[in-house]
Amino acid sequence: MVTWYRLLDNARNSLEVVAVARDYLATWTPGELALLPPHARPGRLREERDVEELHSTLVEEYRGTIATGPKLDALQRLTTFMVRATIRIAELSAPQPTAESGSSTPKSASPPHGH
């Protein structure tokens, strides 16, 4: 079984996140997509901005929804996934610490004993 959140977490760059999101959306049936409000249905995901725009649209829709049952479930599932994808893009876009500004603990240090 594919664990979509694990695939997001393992993405090495933002374009891999976009590819995971695209693959995830490909698993949604036309019937599942039809449960979403028309303006919140996903379009093509080509770049990070497309993921971020879909995320924003879904969050706004979720905030004001009066949906229940399967419609609410579909909206929650897709919103949750796209929030996670957007967070992963942000993590990957953040500047990485350099050796000089990184941790002061040497990489060869042994973990503390005990607990």
DSSP file (Angstrom, degrees, kcal/mol; ACC not computed):
  #  RESIDUE AA STRUCTURE BP1 BP2  ACC     N-H-->O    O-->H-N    N-H-->O    O-->H-N    TCO  KAPPA ALPHA  PHI   PSI    X-CA   Y-CA   Z-CA
    1    1 A M              0   0    0      0, 0.0     2,-0.3     0, 0.0     0, 0.0   0.000 360.0 360.0 360.0 135.4    0.0    0.0    0.0
    2    2 A V        -     0   0    0      1,-0.1     2,-0.8     4,-0.0     3,-0.1  -0.595 360.0-153.1 -76.8 130.9    1.3    3.5   -0.9
    3    3 A T     >  -     0   0    0     -2,-0.3     4,-2.1     1,-0.2     3,-0.3  -0.872   9.1-169.3-104.6  99.3    1.7    5.8    2.0
    4    4 A W  H  > S+     0   0    0     -2,-0.8     4,-2.1     1,-0.3    -1,-0.2   0.856  83.3  52.8 -60.7 -38.8    1.3    9.2    0.4
    5    5 A Y  H  > S+     0   0    0      1,-0.2     4,-2.4     2,-0.2    -1,-0.3   0.868 107.8  51.8 -68.0 -34.5    2.5   11.1    3.5
    6    6 A R  H  > S+     0   0    0     -3,-0.3     4,-2.1     2,-0.2    -1,-0.2   0.904 107.6  52.8 -65.9 -40.4    5.7    9.1    3.6
    7    7 A L  H  X S+     0   0    0     -4,-2.1     4,-0.7     2,-0.2    -2,-0.2   0.909 109.9  48.6 -61.7 -40.6    6.3    9.8   -0.1
    8    8 A L  H >< S+     0   0    0     -4,-2.1     3,-1.1     1,-0.2    -2,-0.2   0.944 111.4  49.5 -61.7 -46.6    5.9   13.5    0.7
    9    9 A D  H 3< S+     0   0    0     -4,-2.4    -1,-0.2     1,-0.3    -2,-0.2   0.817 111.9  49.0 -62.9 -30.8    8.3   13.3    3.6
   10   10 A N  H 3< S+     0   0    0     -4,-2.1    -1,-0.3    -5,-0.1    -2,-0.2   0.525  80.9 119.9 -88.2  -6.2   10.8   11.4    1.5
   11   11 A A    <<  -     0   0    0     -3,-1.1     3,-0.1    -4,-0.7    -3,-0.0  -0.367  51.1-157.2 -60.8 135.7   10.7   13.9   -1.4
   12   12 A R  S    S+     0   0    0      1,-0.1     2,-0.3    -2,-0.0    -1,-0.1   0.616  70.6  12.7 -93.5 -14.5   14.2   15.4   -1.9
   13   13 A N  S >> S-     0   0    0      1,-0.1     4,-1.4    80,-0.0     3,-0.7  -0.963  83.9 -97.7-154.2 170.1   13.1   18.6   -3.6
   14   14 A S  H 3> S+     0   0    0     -2,-0.3     4,-2.0     1,-0.3     5,-0.1   0.810 118.4  58.2 -66.1 -30.0    9.9   20.6   -4.3
   15   15 A L  H 3> S+     0   0    0      1,-0.2     4,-2.0     2,-0.2    -1,-0.3   0.829 103.4  53.9 -70.1 -28.8    9.4   19.2   -7.8
   16   16 A E  H <> S+     0   0    0     -3,-0.7     4,-2.4     2,-0.2    -1,-0.2   0.871 106.3  52.9 -68.0 -35.9    9.3   15.7   -6.3
   17   17 A V  H  X S+     0   0    0     -4,-1.4     4,-2.6     2,-0.2    -2,-0.2   0.925 108.3  50.1 -62.1 -43.9    6.5   17.0   -3.9
   18   18 A V  H  X S+     0   0    0     -4,-2.0     4,-2.5     1,-0.2    -2,-0.2   0.910 110.3  50.3 -60.2 -42.6    4.6   18.2   -7.0
   19   19 A A  H  X S+     0   0    0     -4,-2.0     4,-2.5     2,-0.2    -1,-0.2   0.896 110.5  48.9 -64.5 -40.5    5.0   14.8   -8.6
   20   20 A V  H  X S+     0   0    0     -4,-2.4     4,-2.7     2,-0.2    -2,-0.2   0.928 112.1  49.0 -63.9 -44.1    3.8   13.0   -5.5
   21   21 A A  H  X S+     0   0    0     -4,-2.6     4,-2.5     2,-0.2    -2,-0.2   0.906 111.1  50.0 -62.2 -41.1    0.8   15.3   -5.3
   22   22 A R  H  X S+     0   0    0     -4,-2.5     4,-1.6     2,-0.2    -1,-0.2   0.920 112.1  47.3 -62.7 -44.1    0.0   14.7   -9.0
   23   23 A D  H  X S+     0   0    0     -4,-2.5     4,-0.6     2,-0.2    -2,-0.2   0.892 110.8  52.6 -64.6 -39.7    0.2   11.0   -8.5
   24   24 A Y  H >< S+     0   0    0     -4,-2.7     3,-1.4     1,-0.2     4,-0.4   0.934 108.8  49.3 -60.9 -46.9   -2.0   11.2   -5.4
   25   25 A L  H >< S+     0   0    0     -4,-2.5     3,-1.4     1,-0.3    -1,-0.2   0.828 101.3  64.5 -63.4 -30.6   -4.6   13.2   -7.4
   26   26 A A  H 3< S+     0   0    0     -4,-1.6    -1,-0.3     1,-0.3    -2,-0.2   0.714  95.1  60.4 -65.4 -18.9   -4.5   10.6  -10.1
   27   27 A T  T << S+     0   0    0     -3,-1.4     2,-0.3    -4,-0.6    -1,-0.3   0.624  83.3  97.9 -83.3 -12.4   -5.9    8.0   -7.6
   28   28 A W  S <  S-     0   0    0     -3,-1.4    -3,-0.0    -4,-0.4     0, 0.0  -0.608  73.3-133.9 -77.2 131.1   -9.1   10.1   -7.1
   29   29 A T     >  -     0   0    0     -2,-0.3     4,-2.5     1,-0.1     5,-0.2  -0.403  23.4-108.9 -78.0 160.0  -12.0    8.8   -9.2
   30   30 A P  H  > S+     0   0    0      0, 0.0     4,-2.0     0, 0.0     5,-0.1   0.870 122.1  55.1 -55.6 -35.7  -14.2   11.2  -11.2
   31   31 A G  H  > S+     0   0    0      2,-0.2     4,-0.6     1,-0.2    -3,-0.0   0.889 107.9  47.3 -65.3 -39.1  -16.9   10.5   -8.6
   32   32 A E  H >4 S+     0   0    0      1,-0.2     3,-1.1     2,-0.2     4,-0.4   0.918 112.0  49.6 -67.5 -43.1  -14.6   11.5   -5.8
   33   33 A L  H >< S+     0   0    0     -4,-2.5     3,-1.4     1,-0.3    -2,-0.2   0.860 103.5  61.2 -63.2 -34.3  -13.6   14.7   -7.5
   34   34 A A  H 3< S+     0   0    0     -4,-2.0    -1,-0.3     1,-0.3    -2,-0.2   0.698  92.6  66.7 -66.8 -18.3  -17.2   15.5   -8.2
   35   35 A L  T << S+     0   0    0     -3,-1.1    -1,-0.3    -4,-0.6    -2,-0.2   0.720  87.7  84.9 -72.8 -20.7  -17.8   15.6   -4.4
   36   36 A L  S <  S-     0   0    0     -3,-1.4     5,-0.1    -4,-0.4    36,-0.1  -0.497  98.7 -93.9 -79.7 150.4  -15.6   18.7   -4.2
   37   37 A P    >   -     0   0    0      0, 0.0     3,-2.0     0, 0.0     4,-0.5  -0.390  41.2-115.0 -58.7 141.1  -17.0   22.1   -4.9
   38   38 A P  G >  S+     0   0    0      0, 0.0     3,-1.1     0, 0.0    -2,-0.1   0.852 114.0  49.0 -50.8 -43.3  -16.4   23.0   -8.6
   39   39 A H  G 3  S+     0   0    0      1,-0.2    22,-0.0    18,-0.0    18,-0.0   0.618 110.1  53.3 -75.4  -9.7  -14.1   25.9   -7.9
   40   40 A A  G <  S+     0   0    0     -3,-2.0    -1,-0.2     2,-0.1    18,-0.1   0.349  79.2 116.2-104.2   4.9  -12.0   23.8   -5.5
   41   41 A R  S <  S-     0   0    0     -3,-1.1    -7,-0.0    -4,-0.5    -8,-0.0  -0.552  73.6-106.4 -74.7 137.3  -11.4   20.9   -7.9
   42   42 A P        -     0   0    0      0, 0.0     2,-0.1     0, 0.0    -1,-0.1  -0.317  32.7-166.2 -68.5 143.4   -7.7   20.4   -8.8
   43   43 A G        -     0   0    0      1,-0.2     2,-0.2     7,-0.1    11,-0.0  -0.137  51.2 -40.0-100.2-155.7   -6.4   21.4  -12.1
   44   44 A R        -     0   0    0     -2,-0.1     2,-0.7     1,-0.1    -1,-0.2  -0.499  51.2-146.7 -73.1 139.1   -3.0   20.4  -13.5
   45   45 A L        +     0   0    0     -2,-0.2     3,-0.1     1,-0.2   -23,-0.1  -0.917  38.4 145.9-107.9 108.0   -0.1   20.4  -11.0
   46   46 A R        +     0   0    0     -2,-0.7     2,-0.3     1,-0.3    -1,-0.2   0.701  63.8   9.8-110.9 -31.1    3.1   21.4  -12.9
   47   47 A E  S >> S-     0   0    0    -29,-0.1     4,-1.3     1,-0.1     3,-1.0  -0.883  84.4 -87.5-146.8 173.9    5.0   23.4  -10.3
   48   48 A E  H 3> S+     0   0    0     -2,-0.3     4,-2.5     1,-0.3     3,-0.3   0.869 120.6  60.2 -54.2 -41.3    5.2   24.4   -6.6
   49   49 A R  H 3> S+     0   0    0      1,-0.2     4,-2.6     2,-0.2    -1,-0.3   0.853 100.5  55.4 -58.6 -36.2    2.9   27.4   -7.2
   50   50 A D  H <> S+     0   0    0     -3,-1.0     4,-2.1     2,-0.2    -1,-0.2   0.897 109.2  46.7 -64.4 -40.0    0.1   25.1   -8.5
   51   51 A V  H  X S+     0   0    0     -4,-1.3     4,-2.5    -3,-0.3    -2,-0.2   0.927 113.7  48.5 -65.6 -44.8    0.2   23.1   -5.2
   52   52 A E  H  X S+     0   0    0     -4,-2.5     4,-2.3     2,-0.2    -2,-0.2   0.878 111.5  49.2 -65.1 -38.7    0.3   26.2   -3.1
   53   53 A E  H  X S+     0   0    0     -4,-2.6     4,-2.4     2,-0.2    -1,-0.2   0.911 112.1  47.7 -67.9 -42.0   -2.7   27.7   -5.0
   54   54 A L  H  X S+     0   0    0     -4,-2.1     4,-2.8     2,-0.2     5,-0.2   0.921 110.6  53.2 -63.4 -42.5   -4.7   24.6   -4.7
   55   55 A H  H  X S+     0   0    0     -4,-2.5     4,-2.6     1,-0.2     5,-0.2   0.942 110.1  47.2 -55.3 -50.3   -3.9   24.5   -1.0
   56   56 A S  H  X S+     0   0    0     -4,-2.3     4,-2.3     1,-0.2     5,-0.2   0.913 112.6  49.1 -60.4 -44.3   -5.1   28.0   -0.5
   57   57 A T  H  X S+     0   0    0     -4,-2.4     4,-2.3     1,-0.2    -1,-0.2   0.922 113.1  47.0 -61.4 -45.4   -8.3   27.4   -2.4
   58   58 A L  H  X S+     0   0    0     -4,-2.8     4,-2.8     2,-0.2    -2,-0.2   0.900 111.3  50.4 -66.3 -41.3   -9.0   24.2   -0.4
   59   59 A V  H  X S+     0   0    0     -4,-2.6     4,-2.3    -5,-0.2    -1,-0.2   0.927 111.9  48.1 -63.7 -44.0   -8.3   25.9    2.9
   60   60 A E  H  X S+     0   0    0     -4,-2.3     4,-1.3    -5,-0.2    -2,-0.2   0.915 113.7  47.4 -62.4 -42.2  -10.6   28.8    2.1
   61   61 A E  H  X S+     0   0    0     -4,-2.3     4,-0.7    -5,-0.2     3,-0.3   0.914 111.0  51.3 -64.4 -42.4  -13.3   26.4    1.0
   62   62 A Y  H >< S+     0   0    0     -4,-2.8     3,-0.7     1,-0.2    -2,-0.2   0.891 105.2  56.6 -63.1 -39.8  -12.9   24.3    4.1
   63   63 A R  H 3< S+     0   0    0     -4,-2.3    -1,-0.2     1,-0.2    -2,-0.2   0.856 118.7  31.3 -60.0 -35.7  -13.2   27.3    6.4
   64   64 A G  H 3< S+     0   0    0     -4,-1.3    -1,-0.2    -3,-0.3    -2,-0.2   0.328  90.6 127.8-107.4   8.0  -16.6   28.2    5.0
   65   65 A T    <<  -     0   0    0     -3,-0.7    -3,-0.1    -4,-0.7    -4,-0.0  -0.288  36.1-175.9 -72.1 149.4  -18.0   24.9    4.0
   66   66 A I        +     0   0    0      2,-0.1    -1,-0.1    -2,-0.0     6,-0.1   0.150  46.1 131.9-117.9  11.8  -21.4   23.6    5.1
   67   67 A A        -     0   0    0      4,-0.1     2,-0.3     5,-0.1    -2,-0.0  -0.234  33.0-176.5 -63.6 152.8  -20.7   20.3    3.5
   68   68 A T    >>  +     0   0    0      4,-0.0     3,-1.1     0, 0.0     4,-0.9  -0.868  43.9   9.4-138.4 173.4  -21.4   17.1    5.4
   69   69 A G  H 3> S-     0   0    0     -2,-0.3     4,-2.4     1,-0.2     3,-0.2  -0.187 126.5  -4.9  58.6-139.5  -21.0   13.4    4.8
   70   70 A P  H 3> S+     0   0    0      0, 0.0     4,-2.5     0, 0.0    -1,-0.2   0.816 134.5  56.1 -61.0 -32.7  -19.0   12.2    1.8
   71   71 A K  H <> S+     0   0    0     -3,-1.1     4,-2.1     2,-0.2    -2,-0.2   0.925 110.9  43.8 -65.9 -43.1  -18.6   15.8    0.4
   72   72 A L  H  X S+     0   0    0     -4,-0.9     4,-2.8    -3,-0.2     5,-0.2   0.906 112.5  53.3 -66.9 -41.2  -17.0   16.9    3.7
   73   73 A D  H  X S+     0   0    0     -4,-2.4     4,-2.7     2,-0.2    -2,-0.2   0.925 109.9  47.3 -59.2 -46.0  -14.9   13.8    3.8
   74   74 A A  H  X S+     0   0    0     -4,-2.5     4,-2.3     1,-0.2     5,-0.3   0.921 113.2  48.5 -62.2 -44.3  -13.5   14.4    0.3
   75   75 A L  H  X S+     0   0    0     -4,-2.1     4,-2.4     1,-0.2     5,-0.2   0.906 113.0  48.0 -63.8 -41.9  -12.8   18.0    1.1
   76   76 A Q  H  X S+     0   0    0     -4,-2.8     4,-2.6     2,-0.2     5,-0.2   0.922 111.4  50.0 -64.6 -44.6  -11.0   17.1    4.4
   77   77 A R  H  X S+     0   0    0     -4,-2.7     4,-1.9    -5,-0.2    -2,-0.2   0.933 116.0  40.7 -61.5 -47.1   -8.9   14.4    2.7
   78   78 A L  H  X S+     0   0    0     -4,-2.3     4,-2.5    -5,-0.2     5,-0.2   0.903 115.3  50.8 -71.6 -39.4   -7.7   16.6   -0.1
   79   79 A T  H  X S+     0   0    0     -4,-2.4     4,-2.4    -5,-0.3     5,-0.2   0.934 110.5  49.7 -62.0 -45.8   -7.2   19.6    2.1
   80   80 A T  H  X S+     0   0    0     -4,-2.6     4,-2.1    -5,-0.2    -1,-0.2   0.915 112.5  47.5 -59.9 -44.3   -5.1   17.7    4.6
   81   81 A F  H  X S+     0   0    0     -4,-1.9     4,-2.4    -5,-0.2    -1,-0.2   0.931 112.9  47.4 -63.9 -45.0   -2.9   16.2    1.9
   82   82 A M  H  X S+     0   0    0     -4,-2.5     4,-2.4     2,-0.2    -1,-0.2   0.838 109.0  54.5 -70.6 -31.4   -2.4   19.6    0.2
   83   83 A V  H  X S+     0   0    0     -4,-2.4     4,-2.4    -5,-0.2    -1,-0.2   0.950 110.7  46.7 -61.4 -47.3   -1.5   21.2    3.5
   84   84 A R  H  X S+     0   0    0     -4,-2.1     4,-2.2     1,-0.2    -2,-0.2   0.892 111.6  50.9 -62.4 -40.4    1.1   18.6    4.1
   85   85 A A  H  X S+     0   0    0     -4,-2.4     4,-2.2     2,-0.2    -1,-0.2   0.907 110.6  48.8 -64.2 -41.2    2.5   19.0    0.6
   86   86 A T  H  X S+     0   0    0     -4,-2.4     4,-2.2     2,-0.2    -2,-0.2   0.895 110.0  51.5 -66.5 -40.0    2.7   22.7    1.0
   87   87 A I  H  X S+     0   0    0     -4,-2.4     4,-2.5     1,-0.2    -1,-0.2   0.915 109.7  50.4 -61.4 -42.1    4.5   22.3    4.3
   88   88 A R  H  X S+     0   0    0     -4,-2.2     4,-2.4     2,-0.2    -2,-0.2   0.893 108.4  51.7 -65.6 -38.6    7.0   19.9    2.7
   89   89 A I  H  X S+     0   0    0     -4,-2.2     4,-1.6     1,-0.2    -1,-0.2   0.926 110.6  49.2 -60.8 -43.5    7.6   22.4   -0.2
   90   90 A A  H  X S+     0   0    0     -4,-2.2     4,-1.2     1,-0.2    -2,-0.2   0.906 110.1  51.0 -63.1 -41.7    8.3   25.1    2.4
   91   91 A E  H  < S+     0   0    0     -4,-2.5     3,-0.4     1,-0.2    -1,-0.2   0.920 112.4  46.1 -60.8 -43.4   10.7   22.8    4.3
   92   92 A L  H  < S+     0   0    0     -4,-2.4    -1,-0.2     1,-0.2    -2,-0.2   0.747 112.1  51.4 -73.2 -22.8   12.6   22.0    1.2
   93   93 A S  H  < S+     0   0    0     -4,-1.6    -1,-0.2    -5,-0.2    -2,-0.2   0.632  87.0 103.9 -87.6 -15.6   12.8   25.7    0.2
   94   94 A A  S  < S-     0   0    0     -4,-1.2     2,-0.1    -3,-0.4    -3,-0.0  -0.371  87.2 -96.5 -67.5 143.9   14.1   26.8    3.5
   95   95 A P        -     0   0    0      0, 0.0    -1,-0.1     0, 0.0    -2,-0.1  -0.378  39.2-129.3 -60.7 136.1   17.8   27.6    3.6
   96   96 A Q        -     0   0    0     -4,-0.1     6,-0.0     1,-0.1     2,-0.0  -0.678  26.7-105.0 -87.4 140.8   19.8   24.7    4.9
   97   97 A P        -     0   0    0      0, 0.0     2,-0.1     0, 0.0    -1,-0.1  -0.356  34.1-134.7 -64.5 142.8   22.3   25.3    7.7
   98   98 A T     >  -     0   0    0      1,-0.1     4,-1.2     4,-0.1     3,-0.0  -0.411  28.7 -99.1 -88.8 172.7   25.9   25.4    6.6
   99   99 A A  T  4 S+     0   0    0      1,-0.2     3,-0.2     2,-0.2    -1,-0.1   0.874 124.9  49.7 -59.7 -37.2   28.7   23.7    8.5
  100  100 A E  T  4 S+     0   0    0      1,-0.2    -1,-0.2     4,-0.0     0, 0.0   0.870 119.3  35.2 -71.4 -36.4   29.7   27.0   10.1
  101  101 A S  T  4 S+     0   0    0      3,-0.0    -1,-0.2    -3,-0.0    -2,-0.2   0.415 102.1  96.5 -99.6   2.4   26.1   27.8   11.3
  102  102 A G  S  < S-     0   0    0     -4,-1.2    -3,-0.1     1,-0.2    -4,-0.1   0.136  88.9 -42.4 -77.0-163.2   25.0   24.3   12.0
  103  103 A S        -     0   0    0      1,-0.1    -1,-0.2     2,-0.1     4,-0.1  -0.251  42.7-137.5 -62.4 146.9   25.0   22.5   15.3
  104  104 A S  S    S+     0   0    0     -3,-0.1    -1,-0.1     2,-0.1    -2,-0.0   0.544  78.7  99.2 -83.3  -6.5   27.9   22.9   17.6
  105  105 A T  S    S-     0   0    0      1,-0.1    -2,-0.1     2,-0.0    -3,-0.0  -0.692  82.2-119.1 -81.2 124.4   27.9   19.2   18.3
  106  106 A P    >   -     0   0    0      0, 0.0     3,-1.7     0, 0.0    -2,-0.1  -0.308  16.0-124.5 -62.0 147.0   30.4   17.3   16.3
  107  107 A K  T 3  S+     0   0    0      1,-0.3    -2,-0.0    -4,-0.1    -4,-0.0   0.752 110.1  57.7 -65.0 -23.1   29.0   14.7   14.0
  108  108 A S  T 3  S+     0   0    0      2,-0.1    -1,-0.3     0, 0.0     2,-0.0   0.487  78.9 119.8 -87.3  -1.6   31.2   12.0   15.5
  109  109 A A    <   -     0   0    0     -3,-1.7    -4,-0.0     1,-0.1     0, 0.0  -0.356  65.3-122.8 -65.3 141.1   29.8   12.6   19.0
  110  110 A S        -     0   0    0      1,-0.1     3,-0.1    -2,-0.0    -1,-0.1  -0.571  28.8-104.2 -82.0 147.1   28.2    9.6   20.6
  111  111 A P        -     0   0    0      0, 0.0    -1,-0.1     0, 0.0     0, 0.0  -0.361  48.8 -90.3 -65.5 152.7   24.6    9.9   21.8
  112  112 A P        -     0   0    0      0, 0.0     2,-0.2     0, 0.0    -3,-0.0  -0.315  41.3-124.3 -63.9 147.4   24.2   10.2   25.5
  113  113 A H  S    S+     0   0    0     -3,-0.1     2,-0.5     2,-0.1    -3,-0.0  -0.565  71.2  50.0 -87.6 155.6   23.9    7.0   27.5
  114  114 A G              0   0    0     -2,-0.2    -1,-0.0     1,-0.1     0, 0.0  -0.978 360.0 360.0 126.4-130.0   20.9    6.4   29.7
  115  115 A H              0   0    0     -2,-0.5    -2,-0.1     0, 0.0    -1,-0.1   0.481 360.0 360.0 -33.7 360.0   17.2    6.8   29.0
